[in-house]
Amino acid sequence: MRNPIKALAGQTVIYGLGTIVPRLLNYLLTPFYVRVFASSEYGQISELYAWIALFLAILIFGMETTFFRFSEKENSNKVFRNAETFILLITTIFLVAYCLLYESFATLIHYQFNTHYVLLIGIIVALDAIAAVPFAILRKGNNAKRFSLIKILNVTTNIFFNILFIVIIPEKAMYIAEIIFGEQTSLLIWVLISNILASLLNIILLTPQLSKLKLGFDKDLIKAMLKYSWPILLIALVGMINEVADKILIKYLVPVPDNETLASIHMTHDQYVMQQLGIYSANYKLGVLMTIFIQMFRYASEPFFFGHAKDRNAPSLYAKVMTYFVIFCLLIFLGVMFYIDILQSFVGKAGSDYREGLVIVPIILIANMFYGIVFNLSIWFKLSDKTFYGTIITIIGSIVTLTCFFVLIPKIGYMGAAIAHLACYTVMMLVSYFWGQKVFPIPYQVGRIAIYCLLAIVLFAISNAITEYSMMIKMIVNTIMIIMFMIIVVISERKNPLKIE
């Protein structure tokens, strides 16, 4: 019998091609943007994409997870028809309402002079929502190669048009933009247009899945699906608040110097707050490797967890998956922090104001790791069909997040936002673990995981203690330490194999 851990690892690697390659390619847009756009303009990009993520969570309505769950009990095509018909319905309603109200929304979020930016993010949201369940079909059918190919082509297209409009033909692009959108626009508009073109490509490449769709509802099935999905929606929505509210709220909460100081640095109030958001967002992206791993793991693990739910040794299997997951997260943490002297070039040149925010990177990495652990822990309420419990846990996290935002950001600026993320996922992790052990006990290897975490912290502390040495010496020492960590893990895990019954 094939080891299920190896099977999951294989699927994670394949899905990684569709996640890590596009995300890494997309990540290359960050050093591109921070060199093309001022930090205040990059702050606008970050804020607009935060709204996209929030709206998208609403329109998908938890139907990805619902599709996986109900496909285990019903015909997959039947489940797909109901899920995609529902998403198309609410997306149509959203688009009509949004086109009528986007100018009011733009005024509300202080984009009254660039309402076209706000209009375009609505189009991006609609296109990505339509593609969500067809992508889930590819995952359900273990069609990871096609999934990966589409994702890679999507990001490649996005990057191509970004470079074309912003670097190769910027004058012509600006001329066209001013004719269509007015003189208030900027090259930033082409970031959004490039995204729309890439999202349209998704729809075209998913035509084989969408062409099989016959619109319609099965009354009993859609009721059951919505009953299951609305708590997932709340989890996703509140989770998105945890994830993107910082990009929305920083400009309202960050402390701003007095007018005299602003004049001395040649900035207005609005430019300063958007600069702070831009610095925070660019450095937040240095945690992208952790986010990528969590995302590729999620794509592979969700069908994996449901597929092994009836196995006799499922709890032990889930526990071992958690241990390996944390090990890889710790490797990513050490890798980023040990080579931060190299990676910092991705957030601007030496002396750039973007580099002021490097201090948040370790906090964001740890917060993202805890978020991944929360996702692993969430299996207890998904398998027991008690998704509402997940909603409660996520709401608790959002309360922690928002409280920290309103208390910390006015005092310590964007550092408060980073700490808020860490506090949120720490609380969610603890609540989910202790609650889950009462409802759906899983023998997680807490002691072993704690030892690995302690080892990583010690190595990180040693690395920080040698900052006075040359970069070459630091790189050599850090490389030796990360190899030591891997050797210790390999030896330890060989003595702790998973027994497949």
Stockholm file with secondary structure:
# STOCKHOLM 1.0

chainA/1-501         MRNPIKALAGQTVIYGLGTIVPRLLNYLLTPFYVRVFASSEYGQISELYAWIALFLAILIFGMETTFFRFSEKENSNKVFRNAETFILLITTIFLVAYCLLYESFATLIHYQFNTHYVLLIGIIVALDAIAAVPFAILRKGNNAKRFSLIKILNVTTNIFFNILFIVIIPEKAMYIAEIIFGEQTSLLIWVLISNILASLLNIILLTPQLSKLKLGFDKDLIKAMLKYSWPILLIALVGMINEVADKILIKYLVPVPDNETLASIHMTHDQYVMQQLGIYSANYKLGVLMTIFIQMFRYASEPFFFGHAKDRNAPSLYAKVMTYFVIFCLLIFLGVMFYIDILQSFVGKAGSDYREGLVIVPIILIANMFYGIVFNLSIWFKLSDKTFYGTIITIIGSIVTLTCFFVLIPKIGYMGAAIAHLACYTVMMLVSYFWGQKVFPIPYQVGRIAIYCLLAIVLFAISNAITEYSMMIKMIVNTIMIIMFMIIVVISERKNPLKIE
#=GR chainA/1-501 SS CCCHHHHHHHHHHHHHHHHHHHHHHHHTHHHHHHHHSCHHHHHHHHHHHHHHHHHHHHHHTTHHHHHHHHHTTSCHHHHHHHHHHHHHHHHHHHHHHHHHHHHHHHHHTTCTTCHHHHHHHHHHHHHHHHHHHHHHHHHHTTCHHHHHHHHHHHHHHHHHHHHIIIIISHHHHHHHHHHHHCTTCCTHHHHHHHHHHHHHHHHHHTHHHHTTCCCCCCHHHHHHHHHHHHHHHHHHHHHHHHHHHHHHHHHHHSCCCCHHHHHHTTCCHHHHHHHHHHHHHHHHGGGHHHHHHHHHHHHHHHHHHHHTTTCTTHHHHHHHHHHHHHHHHHHHHHHHHHTHHHHGGGGCSTTCGGGGGGGGHHHHHHHHHHHHHHHHHTHHHHHTTCHHHHHHHHHHHHHHHHHHHHHHHHHHTHHHHHHHHHHHHHHHHHHHHHHHHHHSCCCCCHHHHHHHHHHHHHHHHHHHHTTTSCHHHHHHHHHHHHHHHHHHHHHHHHTSCCCCC
#=GC SS_cons         CCCHHHHHHHHHHHHHHHHHHHHHHHHTHHHHHHHHSCHHHHHHHHHHHHHHHHHHHHHHTTHHHHHHHHHTTSCHHHHHHHHHHHHHHHHHHHHHHHHHHHHHHHHHTTCTTCHHHHHHHHHHHHHHHHHHHHHHHHHHTTCHHHHHHHHHHHHHHHHHHHHIIIIISHHHHHHHHHHHHCTTCCTHHHHHHHHHHHHHHHHHHTHHHHTTCCCCCCHHHHHHHHHHHHHHHHHHHHHHHHHHHHHHHHHHHSCCCCHHHHHHTTCCHHHHHHHHHHHHHHHHGGGHHHHHHHHHHHHHHHHHHHHTTTCTTHHHHHHHHHHHHHHHHHHHHHHHHHTHHHHGGGGCSTTCGGGGGGGGHHHHHHHHHHHHHHHHHTHHHHHTTCHHHHHHHHHHHHHHHHHHHHHHHHHHTHHHHHHHHHHHHHHHHHHHHHHHHHHSCCCCCHHHHHHHHHHHHHHHHHHHHTTTSCHHHHHHHHHHHHHHHHHHHHHHHHTSCCCCC
//
